[in-house]
Amino acid sequence: MLRWALFFLLVAIIAAILGMPQVAAISGEISKIIFFVFIVLFLLILLFGATIFK
């Protein structure tokens, strides 16, 4: 999942350099959403993993 976030971030940067602001904005938002979903899932697994295997 983190790879997808980095991929969309890279697409956003390249699109911004090439002068495509709509593509850059959409790719940046997708990257941000995927990253925050990754963080939430990571924290949930960290929290519940610690309680389950205690």
PyMOL Python script that loads the backbone (N, CA, C, O; Angstrom):
from pymol import cmd

cmd.read_pdbstr("""\
ATOM      1  N   MET A   1       0.831  -1.187   0.000  1.00  0.00           N
ATOM      2  CA  MET A   1       0.000   0.000   0.000  1.00  0.00           C
ATOM      3  C   MET A   1       0.875   1.250   0.000  1.00  0.00           C
ATOM      4  O   MET A   1       0.556   2.246  -0.649  1.00  0.00           O
ATOM      5  N   LEU A   2       1.958   1.185   0.720  1.00  0.00           N
ATOM      6  CA  LEU A   2       2.859   2.341   0.768  1.00  0.00           C
ATOM      7  C   LEU A   2       3.512   2.573  -0.594  1.00  0.00           C
ATOM      8  O   LEU A   2       3.815   3.710  -0.958  1.00  0.00           O
ATOM      9  N   ARG A   3       3.726   1.498  -1.340  1.00  0.00           N
ATOM     10  CA  ARG A   3       4.285   1.645  -2.689  1.00  0.00           C
ATOM     11  C   ARG A   3       3.336   2.409  -3.597  1.00  0.00           C
ATOM     12  O   ARG A   3       3.771   3.220  -4.414  1.00  0.00           O
ATOM     13  N   TRP A   4       2.025   2.150  -3.455  1.00  0.00           N
ATOM     14  CA  TRP A   4       1.045   2.869  -4.264  1.00  0.00           C
ATOM     15  C   TRP A   4       1.058   4.355  -3.923  1.00  0.00           C
ATOM     16  O   TRP A   4       0.955   5.200  -4.812  1.00  0.00           O
ATOM     17  N   ALA A   5       1.183   4.670  -2.653  1.00  0.00           N
ATOM     18  CA  ALA A   5       1.232   6.078  -2.246  1.00  0.00           C
ATOM     19  C   ALA A   5       2.462   6.761  -2.840  1.00  0.00           C
ATOM     20  O   ALA A   5       2.379   7.889  -3.327  1.00  0.00           O
ATOM     21  N   LEU A   6       3.587   6.080  -2.796  1.00  0.00           N
ATOM     22  CA  LEU A   6       4.806   6.657  -3.378  1.00  0.00           C
ATOM     23  C   LEU A   6       4.698   6.787  -4.890  1.00  0.00           C
ATOM     24  O   LEU A   6       5.198   7.752  -5.468  1.00  0.00           O
ATOM     25  N   PHE A   7       4.043   5.814  -5.541  1.00  0.00           N
ATOM     26  CA  PHE A   7       3.842   5.869  -6.982  1.00  0.00           C
ATOM     27  C   PHE A   7       3.000   7.085  -7.370  1.00  0.00           C
ATOM     28  O   PHE A   7       3.366   7.822  -8.286  1.00  0.00           O
ATOM     29  N   PHE A   8       1.877   7.301  -6.682  1.00  0.00           N
ATOM     30  CA  PHE A   8       1.031   8.437  -6.998  1.00  0.00           C
ATOM     31  C   PHE A   8       1.712   9.761  -6.659  1.00  0.00           C
ATOM     32  O   PHE A   8       1.486  10.765  -7.335  1.00  0.00           O
ATOM     33  N   LEU A   9       2.535   9.770  -5.631  1.00  0.00           N
ATOM     34  CA  LEU A   9       3.307  10.970  -5.316  1.00  0.00           C
ATOM     35  C   LEU A   9       4.287  11.277  -6.437  1.00  0.00           C
ATOM     36  O   LEU A   9       4.445  12.435  -6.825  1.00  0.00           O
ATOM     37  N   LEU A  10       4.938  10.260  -6.956  1.00  0.00           N
ATOM     38  CA  LEU A  10       5.864  10.436  -8.075  1.00  0.00           C
ATOM     39  C   LEU A  10       5.127  10.927  -9.317  1.00  0.00           C
ATOM     40  O   LEU A  10       5.624  11.808 -10.018  1.00  0.00           O
ATOM     41  N   VAL A  11       3.955  10.371  -9.598  1.00  0.00           N
ATOM     42  CA  VAL A  11       3.146  10.830 -10.732  1.00  0.00           C
ATOM     43  C   VAL A  11       2.766  12.293 -10.547  1.00  0.00           C
ATOM     44  O   VAL A  11       2.801  13.065 -11.504  1.00  0.00           O
ATOM     45  N   ALA A  12       2.403  12.681  -9.333  1.00  0.00           N
ATOM     46  CA  ALA A  12       2.043  14.072  -9.067  1.00  0.00           C
ATOM     47  C   ALA A  12       3.220  15.006  -9.295  1.00  0.00           C
ATOM     48  O   ALA A  12       3.050  16.085  -9.863  1.00  0.00           O
ATOM     49  N   ILE A  13       4.393  14.613  -8.866  1.00  0.00           N
ATOM     50  CA  ILE A  13       5.575  15.459  -9.049  1.00  0.00           C
ATOM     51  C   ILE A  13       5.916  15.601 -10.526  1.00  0.00           C
ATOM     52  O   ILE A  13       6.213  16.700 -10.992  1.00  0.00           O
ATOM     53  N   ILE A  14       5.876  14.498 -11.261  1.00  0.00           N
ATOM     54  CA  ILE A  14       6.182  14.549 -12.696  1.00  0.00           C
ATOM     55  C   ILE A  14       5.134  15.378 -13.435  1.00  0.00           C
ATOM     56  O   ILE A  14       5.475  16.166 -14.317  1.00  0.00           O
ATOM     57  N   ALA A  15       3.865  15.204 -13.081  1.00  0.00           N
ATOM     58  CA  ALA A  15       2.809  15.983 -13.731  1.00  0.00           C
ATOM     59  C   ALA A  15       2.957  17.468 -13.440  1.00  0.00           C
ATOM     60  O   ALA A  15       2.714  18.301 -14.313  1.00  0.00           O
ATOM     61  N   ALA A  16       3.352  17.800 -12.225  1.00  0.00           N
ATOM     62  CA  ALA A  16       3.557  19.209 -11.882  1.00  0.00           C
ATOM     63  C   ALA A  16       4.724  19.806 -12.672  1.00  0.00           C
ATOM     64  O   ALA A  16       4.655  20.953 -13.114  1.00  0.00           O
ATOM     65  N   ILE A  17       5.776  19.038 -12.845  1.00  0.00           N
ATOM     66  CA  ILE A  17       6.931  19.514 -13.613  1.00  0.00           C
ATOM     67  C   ILE A  17       6.551  19.721 -15.078  1.00  0.00           C
ATOM     68  O   ILE A  17       7.004  20.673 -15.713  1.00  0.00           O
ATOM     69  N   LEU A  18       5.720  18.827 -15.612  1.00  0.00           N
ATOM     70  CA  LEU A  18       5.329  18.917 -17.012  1.00  0.00           C
ATOM     71  C   LEU A  18       4.191  19.903 -17.249  1.00  0.00           C
ATOM     72  O   LEU A  18       3.784  20.105 -18.393  1.00  0.00           O
ATOM     73  N   GLY A  19       3.681  20.510 -16.213  1.00  0.00           N
ATOM     74  CA  GLY A  19       2.667  21.540 -16.371  1.00  0.00           C
ATOM     75  C   GLY A  19       1.248  21.031 -16.500  1.00  0.00           C
ATOM     76  O   GLY A  19       0.442  21.623 -17.217  1.00  0.00           O
ATOM     77  N   MET A  20       0.931  19.946 -15.820  1.00  0.00           N
ATOM     78  CA  MET A  20      -0.431  19.406 -15.825  1.00  0.00           C
ATOM     79  C   MET A  20      -1.004  19.503 -14.410  1.00  0.00           C
ATOM     80  O   MET A  20      -0.939  18.532 -13.656  1.00  0.00           O
ATOM     81  N   PRO A  21      -1.558  20.647 -14.040  1.00  0.00           N
ATOM     82  CA  PRO A  21      -1.965  20.854 -12.640  1.00  0.00           C
ATOM     83  C   PRO A  21      -3.126  19.962 -12.192  1.00  0.00           C
ATOM     84  O   PRO A  21      -3.176  19.571 -11.026  1.00  0.00           O
ATOM     85  N   GLN A  22      -4.053  19.633 -13.087  1.00  0.00           N
ATOM     86  CA  GLN A  22      -5.179  18.780 -12.680  1.00  0.00           C
ATOM     87  C   GLN A  22      -4.703  17.370 -12.342  1.00  0.00           C
ATOM     88  O   GLN A  22      -5.112  16.796 -11.333  1.00  0.00           O
ATOM     89  N   VAL A  23      -3.848  16.823 -13.180  1.00  0.00           N
ATOM     90  CA  VAL A  23      -3.315  15.484 -12.934  1.00  0.00           C
ATOM     91  C   VAL A  23      -2.480  15.480 -11.659  1.00  0.00           C
ATOM     92  O   VAL A  23      -2.551  14.541 -10.866  1.00  0.00           O
ATOM     93  N   ALA A  24      -1.697  16.524 -11.466  1.00  0.00           N
ATOM     94  CA  ALA A  24      -0.860  16.616 -10.270  1.00  0.00           C
ATOM     95  C   ALA A  24      -1.718  16.706  -9.015  1.00  0.00           C
ATOM     96  O   ALA A  24      -1.408  16.072  -8.007  1.00  0.00           O
ATOM     97  N   ALA A  25      -2.785  17.483  -9.065  1.00  0.00           N
ATOM     98  CA  ALA A  25      -3.649  17.633  -7.887  1.00  0.00           C
ATOM     99  C   ALA A  25      -4.368  16.331  -7.550  1.00  0.00           C
ATOM    100  O   ALA A  25      -4.438  15.937  -6.386  1.00  0.00           O
ATOM    101  N   ILE A  26      -4.898  15.669  -8.566  1.00  0.00           N
ATOM    102  CA  ILE A  26      -5.611  14.414  -8.326  1.00  0.00           C
ATOM    103  C   ILE A  26      -4.653  13.340  -7.810  1.00  0.00           C
ATOM    104  O   ILE A  26      -4.979  12.622  -6.864  1.00  0.00           O
ATOM    105  N   SER A  27      -3.494  13.227  -8.416  1.00  0.00           N
ATOM    106  CA  SER A  27      -2.517  12.224  -7.972  1.00  0.00           C
ATOM    107  C   SER A  27      -2.024  12.520  -6.560  1.00  0.00           C
ATOM    108  O   SER A  27      -1.806  11.602  -5.770  1.00  0.00           O
ATOM    109  N   GLY A  28      -1.852  13.777  -6.251  1.00  0.00           N
ATOM    110  CA  GLY A  28      -1.433  14.151  -4.898  1.00  0.00           C
ATOM    111  C   GLY A  28      -2.485  13.803  -3.864  1.00  0.00           C
ATOM    112  O   GLY A  28      -2.156  13.319  -2.781  1.00  0.00           O
ATOM    113  N   GLU A  29      -3.748  14.043  -4.186  1.00  0.00           N
ATOM    114  CA  GLU A  29      -4.831  13.697  -3.255  1.00  0.00           C
ATOM    115  C   GLU A  29      -4.947  12.183  -3.074  1.00  0.00           C
ATOM    116  O   GLU A  29      -5.141  11.706  -1.957  1.00  0.00           O
ATOM    117  N   ILE A  30      -4.830  11.437  -4.154  1.00  0.00           N
ATOM    118  CA  ILE A  30      -4.885   9.972  -4.055  1.00  0.00           C
ATOM    119  C   ILE A  30      -3.730   9.470  -3.200  1.00  0.00           C
ATOM    120  O   ILE A  30      -3.911   8.598  -2.351  1.00  0.00           O
ATOM    121  N   SER A  31      -2.548  10.021  -3.425  1.00  0.00           N
ATOM    122  CA  SER A  31      -1.378   9.634  -2.636  1.00  0.00           C
ATOM    123  C   SER A  31      -1.586   9.925  -1.157  1.00  0.00           C
ATOM    124  O   SER A  31      -1.234   9.113  -0.302  1.00  0.00           O
ATOM    125  N   LYS A  32      -2.158  11.083  -0.860  1.00  0.00           N
ATOM    126  CA  LYS A  32      -2.395  11.468   0.531  1.00  0.00           C
ATOM    127  C   LYS A  32      -3.405  10.530   1.199  1.00  0.00           C
ATOM    128  O   LYS A  32      -3.209  10.117   2.342  1.00  0.00           O
ATOM    129  N   ILE A  33      -4.475  10.198   0.491  1.00  0.00           N
ATOM    130  CA  ILE A  33      -5.505   9.308   1.039  1.00  0.00           C
ATOM    131  C   ILE A  33      -4.935   7.927   1.309  1.00  0.00           C
ATOM    132  O   ILE A  33      -5.148   7.362   2.382  1.00  0.00           O
ATOM    133  N   ILE A  34      -4.211   7.382   0.341  1.00  0.00           N
ATOM    134  CA  ILE A  34      -3.622   6.042   0.515  1.00  0.00           C
ATOM    135  C   ILE A  34      -2.627   6.047   1.668  1.00  0.00           C
ATOM    136  O   ILE A  34      -2.571   5.084   2.432  1.00  0.00           O
ATOM    137  N   PHE A  35      -1.848   7.101   1.809  1.00  0.00           N
ATOM    138  CA  PHE A  35      -0.875   7.180   2.896  1.00  0.00           C
ATOM    139  C   PHE A  35      -1.564   7.192   4.255  1.00  0.00           C
ATOM    140  O   PHE A  35      -1.131   6.496   5.174  1.00  0.00           O
ATOM    141  N   PHE A  36      -2.637   7.978   4.393  1.00  0.00           N
ATOM    142  CA  PHE A  36      -3.328   8.036   5.676  1.00  0.00           C
ATOM    143  C   PHE A  36      -4.051   6.721   5.996  1.00  0.00           C
ATOM    144  O   PHE A  36      -4.138   6.332   7.160  1.00  0.00           O
ATOM    145  N   VAL A  37      -4.564   6.045   4.978  1.00  0.00           N
ATOM    146  CA  VAL A  37      -5.154   4.722   5.197  1.00  0.00           C
ATOM    147  C   VAL A  37      -4.080   3.759   5.678  1.00  0.00           C
ATOM    148  O   VAL A  37      -4.323   2.953   6.576  1.00  0.00           O
ATOM    149  N   PHE A  38      -2.892   3.837   5.084  1.00  0.00           N
ATOM    150  CA  PHE A  38      -1.779   2.995   5.511  1.00  0.00           C
ATOM    151  C   PHE A  38      -1.416   3.266   6.968  1.00  0.00           C
ATOM    152  O   PHE A  38      -1.206   2.328   7.737  1.00  0.00           O
ATOM    153  N   ILE A  39      -1.340   4.533   7.353  1.00  0.00           N
ATOM    154  CA  ILE A  39      -0.991   4.879   8.732  1.00  0.00           C
ATOM    155  C   ILE A  39      -2.035   4.351   9.706  1.00  0.00           C
ATOM    156  O   ILE A  39      -1.686   3.797  10.748  1.00  0.00           O
ATOM    157  N   VAL A  40      -3.312   4.516   9.379  1.00  0.00           N
ATOM    158  CA  VAL A  40      -4.385   4.032  10.257  1.00  0.00           C
ATOM    159  C   VAL A  40      -4.327   2.513  10.397  1.00  0.00           C
ATOM    160  O   VAL A  40      -4.416   1.985  11.506  1.00  0.00           O
ATOM    161  N   LEU A  41      -4.178   1.812   9.277  1.00  0.00           N
ATOM    162  CA  LEU A  41      -4.090   0.352   9.352  1.00  0.00           C
ATOM    163  C   LEU A  41      -2.853  -0.093  10.124  1.00  0.00           C
ATOM    164  O   LEU A  41      -2.917  -1.050  10.895  1.00  0.00           O
ATOM    165  N   PHE A  42      -1.746   0.581   9.929  1.00  0.00           N
ATOM    166  CA  PHE A  42      -0.531   0.248  10.659  1.00  0.00           C
ATOM    167  C   PHE A  42      -0.725   0.413  12.163  1.00  0.00           C
ATOM    168  O   PHE A  42      -0.322  -0.446  12.947  1.00  0.00           O
ATOM    169  N   LEU A  43      -1.344   1.522  12.560  1.00  0.00           N
ATOM    170  CA  LEU A  43      -1.574   1.753  13.987  1.00  0.00           C
ATOM    171  C   LEU A  43      -2.558   0.748  14.575  1.00  0.00           C
ATOM    172  O   LEU A  43      -2.382   0.301  15.708  1.00  0.00           O
ATOM    173  N   LEU A  44      -3.593   0.388  13.817  1.00  0.00           N
ATOM    174  CA  LEU A  44      -4.548  -0.622  14.298  1.00  0.00           C
ATOM    175  C   LEU A  44      -3.881  -1.977  14.473  1.00  0.00           C
ATOM    176  O   LEU A  44      -4.102  -2.656  15.476  1.00  0.00           O
ATOM    177  N   ILE A  45      -3.070  -2.369  13.504  1.00  0.00           N
ATOM    178  CA  ILE A  45      -2.361  -3.647  13.617  1.00  0.00           C
ATOM    179  C   ILE A  45      -1.378  -3.603  14.776  1.00  0.00           C
ATOM    180  O   ILE A  45      -1.226  -4.584  15.503  1.00  0.00           O
ATOM    181  N   LEU A  46      -0.718  -2.481  14.949  1.00  0.00           N
ATOM    182  CA  LEU A  46       0.222  -2.335  16.050  1.00  0.00           C
ATOM    183  C   LEU A  46      -0.499  -2.440  17.389  1.00  0.00           C
ATOM    184  O   LEU A  46      -0.024  -3.115  18.302  1.00  0.00           O
ATOM    185  N   LEU A  47      -1.642  -1.776  17.505  1.00  0.00           N
ATOM    186  CA  LEU A  47      -2.403  -1.784  18.753  1.00  0.00           C
ATOM    187  C   LEU A  47      -3.005  -3.150  19.043  1.00  0.00           C
ATOM    188  O   LEU A  47      -2.824  -3.697  20.131  1.00  0.00           O
ATOM    189  N   PHE A  48      -3.726  -3.704  18.064  1.00  0.00           N
ATOM    190  CA  PHE A  48      -4.394  -4.985  18.291  1.00  0.00           C
ATOM    191  C   PHE A  48      -3.420  -6.147  18.274  1.00  0.00           C
ATOM    192  O   PHE A  48      -3.667  -7.169  18.914  1.00  0.00           O
ATOM    193  N   GLY A  49      -2.330  -6.010  17.561  1.00  0.00           N
ATOM    194  CA  GLY A  49      -1.303  -7.049  17.590  1.00  0.00           C
ATOM    195  C   GLY A  49      -0.672  -7.173  18.964  1.00  0.00           C
ATOM    196  O   GLY A  49      -0.367  -8.273  19.423  1.00  0.00           O
ATOM    197  N   ALA A  50      -0.481  -6.040  19.613  1.00  0.00           N
ATOM    198  CA  ALA A  50       0.110  -6.039  20.950  1.00  0.00           C
ATOM    199  C   ALA A  50      -0.864  -6.616  21.972  1.00  0.00           C
ATOM    200  O   ALA A  50      -0.429  -7.255  22.930  1.00  0.00           O
ATOM    201  N   THR A  51      -2.167  -6.409  21.795  1.00  0.00           N
ATOM    202  CA  THR A  51      -3.137  -6.925  22.754  1.00  0.00           C
ATOM    203  C   THR A  51      -3.457  -8.389  22.504  1.00  0.00           C
ATOM    204  O   THR A  51      -3.727  -9.128  23.451  1.00  0.00           O
ATOM    205  N   ILE A  52      -3.432  -8.820  21.260  1.00  0.00           N
ATOM    206  CA  ILE A  52      -3.767 -10.209  20.952  1.00  0.00           C
ATOM    207  C   ILE A  52      -2.647 -11.158  21.383  1.00  0.00           C
ATOM    208  O   ILE A  52      -2.919 -12.222  21.941  1.00  0.00           O
ATOM    209  N   PHE A  53      -1.409 -10.788  21.132  1.00  0.00           N
ATOM    210  CA  PHE A  53      -0.284 -11.685  21.417  1.00  0.00           C
ATOM    211  C   PHE A  53       0.325 -11.469  22.787  1.00  0.00           C
ATOM    212  O   PHE A  53       1.444 -11.914  23.039  1.00  0.00           O
ATOM    213  N   LYS A  54      -0.377 -10.805  23.665  1.00  0.00           N
ATOM    214  CA  LYS A  54       0.138 -10.540  25.002  1.00  0.00           C
ATOM    215  C   LYS A  54       0.093 -11.748  25.887  1.00  0.00           C
ATOM    216  O   LYS A  54       0.496 -11.678  27.048  1.00  0.00           O
TER     217      LYS A  54
END
""", "prot")
cmd.dss("prot")
cmd.show_as("cartoon", "prot")
cmd.util.cbc("prot")
cmd.orient("prot")
